[in-house]
């Protein structure tokens, strides 16, 4: 029971708050320097999506042109499918 005899009250260091604020400021400055690389990654993803959309749309229009050519070339073979006339 006497194990607590002679202990002193814990007190924070006098400049402890200043050290914490300095570390926070250092982390903020590190985060600010990382932001351009993050923006570059976002820009690269947007560019890839944009290029993929252009490719898909151009391929779609090529398909539509081919489908129209096929339908016009077979128009003489297509009838109204009325077999009882």
Secondary structure, DSSP 8 states (H G I E B T S, - for coil): -GGGTT-------TTHHHHHHHHHHHHHHHHHHHHHHHHHHHHHHHHHHHHHHHHHHHHHHHHHHHHHHHHHHTTTT-----TT-
